[in-house]
Amino acid sequence: MEQNKKRTIITLVVLLTLLFGFIIFVIIASKIRSNELEKNPEYSIAIVIDTYVGAKARDYVKYKFWANGKFYIGDQDYMPHLQVVNIGDSCEVVYAWTNPNISRLLTNSEDLLKIK
């Protein structure tokens, strides 16, 4: 019985360590993306190519934009109960000119997408 308690504790410690490591990784990656957009911003127009429901029943918009001679695709959550977004709508996008895979759609003061 004592052996089972030790195994359970070791398993719990390992799982918690992995969980905390993953959380720290996600936070650091998000910070790096934000810093890259802040240091190397480039602005363009994106076209909405899809809307879908993702994890935790959040609504997302998928968009594409042209940068450095090729198309890039991104996605971002939005609030459909406050704003109607249709496929083909144009939105303002900011991307890192050093890595256009890092991008986000611009929003106004009410966190609504800037649709043109």
N, C-alpha and C positions, 0 to 999 in steps of 0.2 A: 504494500500500500504506500509506503514511503517513497518507493521508486516511481510510482505513478504520479505522485505530487510533484516530484522533481521534474519529470518529463513535461507535465502540464505547465509548470512555471517556466521552464526553458522554452517551450513552444510559444507561450504567451509573450515572453520577452523578445523572441525572434520576430514574431508577427508585428508587435508594436514598433520594433526598430525599423522593419521594412515599411510600415505605414508612415511613420514619421519621416523616413528618408524620402519616400514618394512625395509627401506633402511639401517638404523643403525643396525638392527638385522642381515641382510645379510652380512654386512661388518664385524661385530664382529664374526659371525660364520665362515666366511672365514679366518679371522685372527687366530682363535682358531685352525682350521684345519692345517693351515700353521705352526703354532708353534708346534703342535703335531708331524708333520712330521719332523720338524727341530730337536726337542729334542729327539725323539725316533725312528730314522730311521732304517728300516730293508729292505734289497734288495732281490729281487727275479726275476723270469721270469714269464711273463704273456702271455697268449695266446689270440689272437684276436678272438672273437666269433661272432661279428657282426659289421657292419658299417651302419649308418643311418643318415638321415637329421633331425635335431631337431629344436628347436626354432630359429627364425630369420634366417632360412635357413642355419644354421651352420651344418657342417659335424662332426659327432661323431664316435668314435670307442668304442665298448664295449669289455671289456676284463675280463678274470678270472685268478686268481692265487691261489696258495696253501699257506696257512699260519696257524700255530698253529693247524694243523691236520684237516683243512677243507678248502673248496673253498670259495673265496670271489669274488664278481663281482664289477667292476667299469666302469665308462665311462669318456671319455675326448674328447674335440674337437681336430680336426687336420685339415690340409690343403691338401685336395686331389689334388688340382691343382699343388702342389709342390712335393707330395709324394704319391706313390701308396701303399695302405695297403690292404692286402687280409686276409680273414678269415683263421685262422690257423697260421698266422705269429706270431713269438715270439718277445716280446718286454721286455725291462727292466722296472721294476716297483719298486717304493719305497712306503712302507706303514709304518704306525705307529705300532710298535710291541705291544703297549698297546691297540690299537684299529685298527685292519686291515681293518675295513670299511673305514678308512681314507687312501686313496692311490692316486697315480698319476703315469702316465707313464713318464719315463725320456726322455728328449729331448736333442738334441745337440745344438751347438751354433747358428744354423740357425732355431731353434724351430721345427726341424723335429724329429719325434719319433725315438728312438733308436731300430730299428728292427734288429734282429739277423738272 
